[in-house]
């Protein structure tokens, strides 16, 4: 699924000061990144950004339903069950049929960590038809370099050790979409072996020369084992 919009330049101003941050008893961290169809501030729009731990999210584009019967918010949080993971959650209220999309840039700021995989999941309220959800992840600003996509609930996309990804979510709700969740797991970057020091190689060469001189001084033996004259 290729986004139909042309990505805008990301706005540089940080709006983290206006986002709500809370700590739960389980050790998780959660912040309301932005809201739509309600009075939550800031409104979900290009340039809204926030940092949580070693992850930073920046909204590129957000299209929300225009109906006043649908509202919600986008959360950026750290699930307590997996402290190294982060998640982006879109919550909806109301029971109108609607479509929309959210695209954002997600970065790992710790140079020793990379993304491992992304998981897409969503929740429909009982009594409504199943929503149609799609997720695509790109290597850079929604170019042709597609890392993976899924339209399955609990679908997984491998991220091959990326430190920056561009995420595009689209959704069609038949009135029952309650929440749309994206989880991102991470892994460590394998250490790069250091080259052998030149001093060590020189020491080995010198030791070989000393052993050769010592060998030349030792008395040689004949074929029957007697020292030679």
C-alpha positions as CSV (number, residue, x, y, z in Angstrom):
1,X,0.0,0.0,0.0
2,X,1.6,3.2,-1.1
3,X,0.6,6.5,0.6
4,X,-1.2,8.9,-1.7
5,X,0.2,12.0,-0.1
6,X,3.5,13.8,-0.7
7,X,5.3,14.0,2.6
8,X,5.8,17.5,4.0
9,X,9.0,18.7,5.5
10,X,9.0,17.9,9.2
11,X,8.5,20.9,11.4
12,X,11.4,21.4,13.8
13,X,9.5,22.8,16.8
14,X,9.1,20.3,19.7
15,X,5.7,20.2,21.4
16,X,6.7,17.8,24.1
17,X,6.0,20.3,26.8
18,X,2.3,20.2,26.0
19,X,2.1,16.4,26.0
20,X,0.8,14.6,29.1
21,X,3.3,12.2,30.8
22,X,2.4,9.7,33.4
23,X,4.1,6.8,35.2
24,X,2.2,3.7,36.2
25,X,2.8,1.4,39.1
26,X,4.0,-1.3,36.6
27,X,6.9,0.9,35.5
28,X,5.5,1.8,32.1
29,X,5.7,5.3,30.7
30,X,2.8,6.8,28.7
31,X,2.2,10.2,27.1
32,X,-0.7,11.5,25.1
33,X,1.0,12.7,22.0
34,X,-2.0,14.6,20.5
35,X,-5.8,14.6,20.1
36,X,-8.4,14.9,17.4
37,X,-12.1,15.9,17.4
38,X,-11.8,17.1,21.0
39,X,-10.1,19.8,23.1
40,X,-6.9,17.8,23.8
41,X,-3.7,19.9,23.1
42,X,-1.8,19.7,20.8
43,X,-4.0,18.7,17.9
44,X,-2.6,15.8,15.8
45,X,-0.8,17.6,13.0
46,X,2.5,17.5,11.1
47,X,5.5,18.4,13.3
48,X,4.1,17.2,16.6
49,X,7.0,15.4,18.2
50,X,7.9,13.7,21.5
51,X,10.8,11.8,23.1
52,X,10.3,8.9,25.5
53,X,13.4,7.2,26.8
54,X,15.6,6.4,23.7
55,X,12.7,6.7,21.2
56,X,11.5,9.8,19.3
57,X,8.3,10.1,17.3
58,X,7.5,12.9,14.8
59,X,4.1,13.0,13.1
60,X,4.4,13.6,9.3
61,X,0.7,13.6,8.4
62,X,-2.6,12.8,10.2
63,X,-6.0,12.6,8.6
64,X,-8.8,12.3,11.0
65,X,-12.6,11.8,10.5
66,X,-14.4,15.1,10.0
67,X,-17.5,13.8,11.8
68,X,-18.0,15.3,15.3
69,X,-19.2,11.9,16.4
70,X,-15.7,10.5,16.2
71,X,-12.8,11.7,18.4
72,X,-9.7,10.3,20.1
73,X,-6.0,10.6,20.8
74,X,-2.6,9.2,19.9
75,X,-0.5,7.8,22.7
76,X,3.2,7.1,22.8
77,X,4.2,4.6,25.6
78,X,6.5,2.0,26.9
79,X,4.6,-1.2,27.8
80,X,5.4,-2.6,31.3
81,X,5.7,-6.2,30.1
82,X,8.7,-5.4,27.8
83,X,10.6,-2.4,29.0
84,X,12.8,-2.2,25.9
85,X,9.7,-1.9,23.6
86,X,7.6,1.1,22.7
87,X,4.1,1.4,21.2
88,X,2.0,3.9,19.4
89,X,-1.7,3.7,20.1
90,X,-4.7,5.5,18.4
91,X,-7.8,5.4,20.5
92,X,-11.2,6.2,19.0
93,X,-14.6,7.1,20.6
94,X,-17.9,7.2,18.8
95,X,-19.7,4.7,16.5
96,X,-19.7,6.5,13.1
97,X,-18.2,4.9,10.0
98,X,-15.0,6.6,9.0
99,X,-11.6,6.4,7.3
100,X,-8.3,7.9,8.1
101,X,-4.5,7.6,8.2
102,X,-1.5,8.4,10.3
103,X,2.1,8.6,9.2
104,X,5.1,9.3,11.4
105,X,8.8,9.0,11.7
106,X,10.2,6.8,14.6
107,X,13.8,6.9,15.7
108,X,16.1,5.0,18.2
109,X,18.4,7.6,19.7
110,X,20.6,5.1,21.5
111,X,23.4,4.2,18.9
112,X,23.8,0.7,20.5
113,X,20.1,-0.3,19.8
114,X,18.1,-0.9,16.6
115,X,14.5,-1.8,15.9
116,X,13.8,-5.5,15.6
117,X,10.2,-5.8,14.5
118,X,6.8,-4.1,14.5
119,X,3.5,-5.6,15.4
120,X,0.1,-4.3,14.3
121,X,-3.1,-5.0,16.3
122,X,-6.5,-3.5,16.7
123,X,-9.7,-3.9,18.7
124,X,-13.2,-3.7,17.4
125,X,-16.2,-3.3,19.6
126,X,-18.8,-6.1,19.7
127,X,-21.7,-5.9,17.2
128,X,-19.7,-4.1,14.4
129,X,-18.2,-5.4,11.2
130,X,-14.4,-5.9,11.3
131,X,-12.3,-2.8,10.5
132,X,-9.9,-2.8,7.6
133,X,-6.4,-1.8,8.8
134,X,-3.1,-1.5,6.8
135,X,0.4,-0.8,7.9
136,X,3.5,-0.1,5.7
137,X,7.0,0.7,7.0
138,X,9.6,2.5,4.8
139,X,13.4,3.0,5.2
140,X,13.2,6.7,4.5
141,X,10.5,9.3,4.0
142,X,8.0,7.0,2.3
143,X,10.2,6.3,-0.7
144,X,10.1,3.2,-2.8
145,X,12.2,1.3,-0.2
146,X,9.4,-0.6,1.5
147,X,10.6,-2.6,4.5
148,X,7.4,-4.5,4.9
149,X,3.6,-4.2,5.2
150,X,0.7,-6.1,6.8
151,X,-3.1,-5.9,7.0
152,X,-3.5,-8.7,9.5
153,X,-4.5,-8.3,13.2
154,X,-1.3,-9.2,15.2
155,X,0.7,-9.0,11.9
156,X,4.5,-8.8,12.2
157,X,6.9,-6.8,10.1
158,X,10.7,-7.4,10.4
159,X,12.8,-4.3,10.5
160,X,16.3,-5.7,10.0
161,X,18.2,-3.6,12.6
162,X,16.9,-0.2,11.4
163,X,17.4,2.8,13.7
164,X,15.0,5.1,11.8
165,X,11.7,4.0,10.2
166,X,8.8,5.8,8.5
167,X,5.4,4.3,9.4
168,X,2.1,4.7,7.5
169,X,-1.2,3.4,9.0
170,X,-4.5,3.5,7.2
171,X,-7.8,2.5,8.7
172,X,-11.5,2.0,7.7
173,X,-13.9,1.6,10.5
174,X,-17.5,0.4,10.2
175,X,-18.3,2.1,13.4
176,X,-16.7,-0.2,15.9
177,X,-12.9,0.5,15.8
178,X,-11.9,1.0,19.4
179,X,-8.1,1.3,19.2
180,X,-5.3,0.7,16.8
181,X,-1.9,-0.3,18.3
182,X,1.6,-0.5,16.9
183,X,4.3,-2.2,19.0
184,X,8.0,-1.8,18.2
185,X,10.6,-4.1,19.7
186,X,14.4,-3.5,19.6
187,X,17.7,-5.4,19.8
188,X,21.3,-4.5,20.5
189,X,23.9,-3.7,17.8
190,X,26.6,-6.4,17.7
191,X,30.0,-5.0,18.8
192,X,32.6,-4.5,16.1
193,X,35.8,-6.4,16.9
194,X,38.8,-4.1,17.4
195,X,41.8,-4.6,15.1
196,X,44.9,-6.3,16.6
197,X,47.4,-3.6,17.8
198,X,50.6,-3.2,15.7
199,X,52.7,-3.5,18.9
200,X,51.4,-7.1,19.4
201,X,52.4,-8.1,15.9
202,X,55.9,-6.6,16.3
203,X,56.3,-8.4,19.6
204,X,55.5,-11.8,18.0
205,X,58.0,-11.1,15.2
206,X,60.7,-10.3,17.7
207,X,60.0,-13.4,19.7
208,X,60.4,-15.5,16.6
209,X,63.8,-14.0,15.8
210,X,65.0,-14.7,19.4
211,X,63.9,-18.3,19.2
212,X,65.7,-18.8,15.9
213,X,69.0,-17.5,17.3
214,X,68.6,-19.7,20.3
215,X,68.0,-22.7,18.1
216,X,71.2,-22.0,16.2
217,X,73.3,-22.1,19.4
218,X,72.0,-25.5,20.5
219,X,74.3,-28.6,19.8
220,X,73.1,-30.6,16.9
221,X,72.8,-34.5,17.1
222,X,73.8,-37.1,14.6
223,X,71.4,-39.7,13.3
224,X,72.3,-42.1,16.2
225,X,71.7,-39.4,18.8
226,X,75.3,-38.5,19.6
227,X,76.2,-34.8,19.6
228,X,78.0,-33.8,16.4
229,X,81.5,-32.4,16.6
